[in-house]
Structures are given as C-alpha cells and as structure tokens.
C-alpha cells in the first residue's frame, strides 16, 4: 500500500455514503450502500452488517469486497480492496459502531430499525485513489486554533488544571472553560447520572441562553444517552436533520410543567458525547455540539476522554473528602432575613418544588432544598454539613453516597439561574449555607 489508511479517516465519517461491491461464486456483481466504514487500525476496517443478505452471501462465498469511500471535506474518493476476516457481535469495535448507528438512526426517526447485526472485520489489501471529476471542493469547516497533533497535549494540561482544584464546582467550571479556550468549543454541557441511573441531569453548560441546570436526558436517548449507556464516545460529523432530537426534548418540556428544557442548538451539524468513567462506573458525560460540519475529530474523542476521566476522578475525590470533613459546630439561629416573604410548595411524590408557583426543580435536589428550608423554619438554621445530610433519615438518601456534591452544585446553579429568593452557598468544604431574601412559607403536598 502506498496510501495510508489512517490518512483516509475523514472518509469514514459517514457524511457521504460508502458503496460496497461484491461478486457471487459465478462472478455476478452486486452493489449496495453501507451505513458505516469504521477505521480499526492501519490495516483493518469494519463494515456495518444490517440489511443486505446478497452482499453477505457474496462475501461468505469469496471472502472479498471492494468499497468506495468519499472524503466529505475534500470530495476525494478511494477504493479499498478488502479481504474478510470475521464477524464481531461484541467488543470495543462492535459497541462503538452500534452506538454511532443508534445515534444516527435516532436523528432520522429510525431508532430501533437500523440495528447493527454484526461488525464485519476486513483486512485492507489495497487502496486506490479515484481520479477527480471536478476541481470543486466542498465547504470546509472553519480553521481551528489548535490543530490535530496538539490536542492531546492540551487535554493533558487541562486535566492537570482540573486535578489541582479542591472544590467540585470549580472543577466543572475549569473543564468547561478549558474546552472553550483550548478546543474552540462554543456550546457544551456536563451531565451527571441521577441516583437511579436512568437519567442524566445537566450540571453546567457553556454558550447557551439558558444554563438548563437540572434538565434531563434519558440514558439510551440521543447522542448523550447512548454514550452514557455504552460507556463509549459517540461522535457525529454531519447532522443535517439533527434538530429532531432537540425539538422532541423541547416539546416534552413544554408539555410537562415539571421539566426543565435541555439546552441545545436548533440545528446542530456536529455533536460529540464523551462518558466520564472512573473505576468502571459512569460519573457523567461531557457533551459538545457545533453548527459546523466536521467540528470534532477522532483526536477530540481521545482528548475529551482524557479530560472526562480526570474530571470524574476529581469529582469522586471531592465527594470523599467532603464526607470525611469534620462537622462544624451547630450554628446559631440566623437572623430573620430582610425582604418580602415567598411561598414554597413541595410535591412529595416526585420531590418537585415550586417557589411562588414557578417550577424550580425536582428529584433529590428538590428534596434537599425543602429539607433545608424546613429546618430553617423550625430551628432558624441556615448552615448545614454534608455529614448531617447523609445521616438525616428524613431525606431518605440511601443511594446518595457518591454524588451529593454534584446534586448540590446542580441545585445551586438552578437557584441562581432562576434568580430565586433562596440560594445555596458553600463557604467551606462539607458546609452548606442558605441565603434568603425574605421568609419562606412552606407547604408540602402528597400528590
């Protein structure tokens, strides 16, 4: 081979469909289109096996295929001469391809239809450049301030900056600021799993009109949910109909008064979701999107994974240190806050909380806030410790051992975003302080 397979990686983005040509045992040709050609290593690719029985039969008969791949950035075309080596139904390659296909099919309204049967592994025996028919070059993405080859080094520096911090919220802010500064990311969010593991909640975001703290995504839904479910990064380079998922989420939020709209671009062209994994467990997802095609590369996948792993480990360490922090002496009752009173209504069945009839948040953060306000109303207290929160039987938090800090960050940011008359401050490690503008009147409703 005189051409490098690695140099053809832009051809494997799926922006322009690839075609596969095979022969049967008698030499009769057959041509089909492929959903994916996946780069495995310098001598192997994997092809998605979904529908085409004739192609499969021909490959099994001859062990050979020819695939045409097209670079969506330059328009360059290449033919790959392939030799079949086997089918994969599990493992790293299969899971990456299955997750990508699920993300794409969901964007086109075919979720569950275009399921990956196997990933067929082929050895690349030859690469042939196809002569250009035109000098016209498709629109290229805007130049990036940090080219490939330097992005992993930048990710390592960002990971070190995150690791140097002790405060959990500062870690999250540092990660988002680094993505914007070093990777030209203008729109991003960091999400963390809820206690039941069925949903992800937005912890912080970058570049959107609304922060969306507390907005949720179902695990397995869309690019974010698929990355969470598979623990593998999912990257899509051209989402011409990518607004379908965001529009569906917004429509759901408009119908349900107890939901927070998920931030998002109306018409994203590129998206990447990277799971934050520590000790084999999902700790969150870093998500970024762009209105430009090809905004994220294979190297971005590795770079974001490095940052995500460090952020996951650092948040976990901050949680453990907060648990171990010595409890502060019981604080004296606070003075009556100035300002007008406000009404707080808590619905016990889903822990949704409203202030002056405006929805604020639900779930564990809603339960936490109502408990703090209840203790303030009964005892005049405005300061609490992480330790007493974990030991408070009234909070029913048996599963909140690993993410109390992130739930408090989420609650703090949501209260700030809504400009509520009650806020959360963190004056010291393991300490929580209520800041009130007026005296709350509390009401709890069973249903």
N, C-alpha and C positions, 0 to 999 in steps of 0.2 A: 504494500500500500504506500503510495506517495502522498496521499492526503491523510490528515489526522482526523480521526473520528471525533475527538474532543473539540476540534475546531468547528465541527458541524452542529454543536449543541443548540444554537438558535433555530436549527431546522426541526428540533424535537419539541417545540413549544406547542404544536397543535393548532397554531393560528391558521395555517393553510393545510388542509387535509393531505395526508400521505396516501399514495396508492400502492397496492401490492399486486404483483403479477406472479402467477404460478402456472405450472403445466401439469396435466394429469399424466398417467402412465403411458398414454398413447400420443402425447405431445400436444394435446389441445389446450390452448391458453385460457386463463381466467383472470380477470382484473377486478379488484374490489378496493374500497376505501377503508382506511384504518382510523380508529379514534386516537390511538397513541403509538408513537415510536419512542421508547424510553431508553435513554443512554444508561448503560450499566457500567462499562469500563471501556478502555481503549480498543478492545477487540470484540465487544458484545453489545447487542441491543436486545430489548424485549418488546414484543408486539402484543397489543391487546387482542384477545380472542373473545369475541362477543356473539356474533350472529352467524358468520359466513361458513356454512358447512362445506361448500365446494372448495374454498381455499384451504380449510383444514385437511380435507381429504387429499388434496393435491400435495400439500406439504408432507403428509404422512407417507405418501407414495414415493416422493422423490427426495425428500429432505432438503429441498432448495426453494428459494424465493428471491425475487428482485423487488426492492422497494424504492419508490421515488420520494425524496424528501425535499421540502422547499423552505428556504430561509425567509421568514416573514418580514425581516428587516431589510434585506438586500434584494430579495427575489431570486437569489442563486438557487439552482437545482442540482441535486446529486442523486445518482443511482447507487444503491447498496446491494452488493451481491451477498446473499445470506445462506448459511447452512444451519439447519435446525438441530438444536442440541437437547431440547426437552421443554416440558411444560411446568410452570410453577403455580401452585394454588395456595401458597402461604409464604411467609418470609418477608424480608425487607422490600425486595423489588415488587412483589405482588401487592403488598399493603400500600406502597407509595402510589402505584398505578391505580389501584382500586379507589383510593381516596381522591385522587385527581379526577378520575372518571365520574365519581359520585358528585363532586363539586360542579363539574361541567354540566352533567345531565340535570342536576337540580336547577341550574341557572336557565336551562332551556325547557323547564317544565316536564322533564322526563325522568325525575328521580325514581329509582326503583325499576326502571325499564332497561336502562343501559348498564346492567350489572356486568362486572368483569367475571368471565368464567375462569380463564387462566391467563397467565402472562407467559407467552411462548418465547423462550430464550434462543437467540440465534447468534452464531459466530459470523463476524463480518470478514469475508474473504477478499472483497474488493470494493473500491469507491471510485466512481467515475463522475467527473464534472460534466453537466449537460450545457452545451453552448447556449449563450443568451440569445433570445429572440428580440430583445429590446434593451436599450440603454436606460430606460426609465427605472428609477429606484423608488420603492415605496417610502412613504414618510417615515423618517427615523425618529426615535424618541429624543427628547432634549438631552444635551450633554450633561454628564454627571460630574459633580465637583470632585468626587473620589472614585477613580476608575477601579475596575476589577483588578485584582492583584494586590490592592492595598486595603481592601475592605475587611479582611480577616484581622489585619493588624489593628485597624481602627476598632473593631469589635473587641479585641483583647484589651485595648486601652479603656474602652467603655466598661467592660466587665470589671476591670480593676477599680475604676472610679465607683462603681456600684458597691463593690466589696469593701471599700474603705469607709462606707457610711454605716451608722448605727441605727438611724431612725428609718422605720419601714416606709413612711410616706416620702421621705427624701430619696430613698432608693428608687421608688416608682417615678418620681419627678426627674431624677438623674437619667434613668433609662429612656424616657420619652424625649428629654432634651438632647441626649446623645444621638438618638435616631434622627432627629431633625437636623442637628448640626453636622453629623458625620456621614449620613446616608441619604440626605435630600428628602427625607420623609416629611410630608406636609400634613398627612392625615393618618392617625394611628390611635389605637386604644389597647389597654391592658385589661384583661378579664381574668377573674378567678372563679373556681368552682364553688357552688353552694355546698352546704353540709351534706345534702343527699346525693351530690354528684350528678344530678340530672340536668342541671342548668349552669351556665356561666353568667356572672354578673360583671358589668363594666365597673372597673375600679377607678380608672382615669383615662382621659382621652386627650388628643392633640389635634388642633386645627379645625374643629367643628364649631358651629354656632352654639350648640348646646353640649355640655360636657357629657350628659347621659349617664351620670353615676347611678348605678342601680339598675340600668336597663339590662335585659336578659336575652340569652340565646340558648336554645335547647341543644344539649350535646347530641351531635349527629346531624345538626341542621346547618346548611350552608358551609362556607369555607371555614369559618371559625369552629363550628360544632364538629365538623369532620376531623379537623386537626386535633381537637380535644379527644374525640372518640378513638382515633387511631394512634395517638401519640406520635404522629408523623407530620412534618410540614406539608402544607398544601399551597401551591403557587399557581396562579392563573394569569397568563400574559395578555389575553385579549378577551374581554367580556362584553361583546357587542350588545348582548341582551342582559347584562349583569344587573340592571336595575330591578329585575323581577324579585329577587330575594329581599332587597332593602324595602321595596314598595310593599311587599307582603308583611314585613315586620311592622312598618309604619301603620298599615291598615289595621293590623291586630291591635296595636297600641291605641289607635283612635277609638276602637270599639270598646276596649276594656279600660275603664276609668282607673283601674289599679295597676296599670302598666306604665313604664317609662319608655318612650321611643328610643330605639337604638340609634346612636349617631351613624351617619353614613353618607357617602356621596350619592347623588341621584343617579348618576351614570358612570360608575367606575369602569375603567378598562383593564386595570391590573389590581390583583389582590394577593396578599401573602399572609398566611396564618401559621405561626410557629408555636408549638406547645412548649411550655415551661415545665421541665421534668426534673425532679430531684428524688433520689432514692427510689427510682422506678415509678413514682407517682406523679400524676398531673397536679401541678401547682397553679397553673394559669395558662393563658395564651396571649402572645403578642401578635397583634393584627395591624396590618398597614394596607393602604389602598391608594390608588392614583387615578386621575382621569386620563393618563397617558398609557398607551400600549407599551409593553416590554419595560415597565418601570422597575421590575425586580428581576434579579438573575439567580442562577444557581449558587453563586458565591454569597448572595444575600441570604439564601436559605441557611448556609453554614454560619454566616456572621450572626444572624438573628438567633440561631440556635445557641451559639456561644453566649450571647447576652442573656437569653432566656434562662439558660441553665444557671448562670451566676445569680440572676435576679431571684429565681426560685430558691436557690440555696440560701441567699442572703435574707429573704423574707422568712424562711423557715428558722434561721438562726435568730432573727429578731424576735420571732414568736417565742422561742425557747428562752431567750434572755428576759423577755417581758414576764414569762411565767416564773422565772427564778428571782425576779427583782423583789427586794424586801417591801412588804406592805408598809405604806406610810401610816403614821398615827391617825386615828379617826379625826377628820377635820371638824372644826367648829361649824355650827349652823351659819349659813350665809345670810347676809342682809337681804331684805326684801328688794328685788330688782326694780329699777325705775322703768317707766314705760307703761303702755296700755296692756291690759290682760289679753290673753289669747286662749282659744279653745283647742283642745287636743282630743281627738276621738280615735280609739284603738279597737279594731275588729279582731277578736281573738282567733277566729277560725283560720285566718291566713296572716295574722300579725300585720295587717295593713294599717297605716297610721295617716290621719288627716289632721292638718292644722288649719283652723278657720275654714273648714270644708274643702280645702285644697289638698289633693293627694300628695304625699311626700314619699313614702317608701313602705315596703312590706318585708315579710320574712324575718330572719334573725335581726337585721338592723332595726326594723320597726319594733321588735320585741325589746331589744336593748334600750332604745330611746324611751319607750313608755315605762320601763322599769326605772330608769334614771329619774324620770320626771315624777314617778310615783314616790320614790324615796325622797325627792326634794319636797314634794307636797306634805309627806308625813313627818319628815325629820329636819327639813330645811337644808339638807346637804346638797352641795354642788360638786364635790370631789369623790371619786371612786377609784379603786385599784383593779387592775386586771385580775389579781388573785381572788378578790372577793366576788368578782363577776363570775369566775369559773366555779366558785363554791356556792353560788347563790342558787338554791334549789328552785326558787320561784321562776328562774329563767329557763329551766328545762333544757340545758345545753350539754347533753352527754357527748354529742359529736363535735363540739366546738373546741377541740383541743389544738388544732393546727392552724386555725385561721381567724382567731379573734382579732388580731391586729388588722388584717385586711378588711374584716367586717367594719371595724371602727373607722378605717380610712374611707371606706365607701360611704358610711353614714356621715362623716364629717364633710366630705365633698358634696354630697347630695344636699345637706342643710345649707351649705354655702351657696350652691348653685341656685337654690330656691329662695335665698335671702330670708330664711326663716327667723322668727324671733327667738329661737333657741339654736345654739351652736355647740360643737364639740371642740375642745382644745386639749392638747397633750403637753402639759408643762414639764413632765419628766417621764422617764421610762417607767412603764407599768402604771401610770397615773392618768386618769380621765377627768376632765373638768367640764361642767356645764356652764355655758354663758347664756344668760337670759335677758331678753328685753321685755320685761313685764312678767306678770304672774300667770302661770297656766291654770286652766280649769280642765280637769281630766274626766273622760268618760270612756268606759270600756263596754263594748257590745259583744255579745256571744257570737252572733252570726253576721 
